[in-house]
């Protein structure tokens, strides 16, 4: 009986040692240096480096083209509303995005005489169910956290965070989990 107890204790000590050793190895691996944010000078240098690449050159040419200037002007026109998080009135012009777009679910809208892509992101569940009730020529109120653009699209891309129709909220983006 004593031999069995000694054997079990010895086994317990060996297993505990292995678990403890494995824990230390995992802690050492997690102490890898994390990348800190780049300084303004480093960011500027990285941007200059990217602008010298073929993609950067194409992007600069697009920004200087009439189509690129139109998109940038449209984005600048609503930037104040986005920065202030104020309401923007829009009219739905199309229930589908331009052909070949990979923005997920979205619609086309017109605000202040310019057309925009109103993008909501990838569909995960039924979160866009109420948005599917939108019709062409519906007047909506939009609040957004950002506007972007890309040479692939002929319109600025507005991120849809809050949509209201007839004084009723039909979509409100859920806040990010685990932080700001």
C-alpha positions, 0 to 999 in steps of 0.5 A, spaced: 500 500 500 505 504 501 508 503 494 502 505 491 501 511 495 509 513 493 508 512 486 502 516 486 505 522 489 511 521 485 506 521 479 503 527 481 510 531 482 512 529 475 505 531 472 506 538 476 513 539 474 511 538 467 505 543 467 509 548 471 514 548 465 509 548 460 506 554 463 513 558 463 514 557 456 507 560 454 509 566 458 515 567 455 512 566 448 507 571 450 512 576 452 514 578 445 515 585 443 508 588 441 509 593 435 508 600 438 504 606 434 509 609 429 511 616 430 509 622 425 516 622 422 515 614 421 508 614 418 510 620 413 517 615 411 512 609 410 507 613 406 513 616 402 515 609 401 508 606 399 507 612 394 513 610 390 510 603 389 506 601 383 500 601 387 501 608 390 503 611 383 496 608 381 493 611 387 496 618 386 494 618 379 487 616 380 486 622 385 489 627 380 484 624 375 477 628 374 473 621 377 478 621 383 477 629 384 469 628 384 470 622 389 474 626 393 470 632 393 464 628 395 467 625 401 470 632 403 462 635 402 460 631 408 466 630 412 463 636 417 457 632 418 461 626 420 466 629 424 460 632 428 456 626 428 450 630 425 444 627 421 445 627 414 438 627 409 439 622 404 434 619 398 435 612 396 437 611 389 438 604 388 437 598 393 444 594 390 451 596 390 455 597 383 457 591 380 463 587 382 463 591 389 465 587 395 463 591 401 457 587 403 450 589 404 449 596 402 445 601 398 446 607 393 444 614 396 444 621 394 445 627 399 446 634 397 446 632 389 452 627 390 451 620 390 454 615 395 455 608 397 452 607 404 455 601 406 453 597 412 458 591 412 458 584 411 452 580 413 452 576 419 445 574 421 439 578 420 441 584 423 440 588 416 432 585 416 429 592 417 434 595 412 431 590 406 424 594 407 428 600 404 425 602 397 428 607 392 426 614 393 425 613 401 428 619 405 432 617 410 437 620 416 444 618 416 449 618 421 456 615 420 463 614 423 467 615 417 467 616 409 472 612 405 474 612 397 478 607 393 479 607 386 475 601 384 469 605 386 466 611 382 463 614 389 465 615 396 463 610 401 459 612 407 459 607 413 452 606 415 452 607 423 445 609 424 439 610 419 432 613 421 426 613 416 419 617 418 422 618 425 423 611 426 430 608 427 431 602 422 438 600 423 443 602 429 450 599 429 452 595 435 458 598 439 464 594 438 465 589 443 471 589 448 473 597 448 471 603 445 
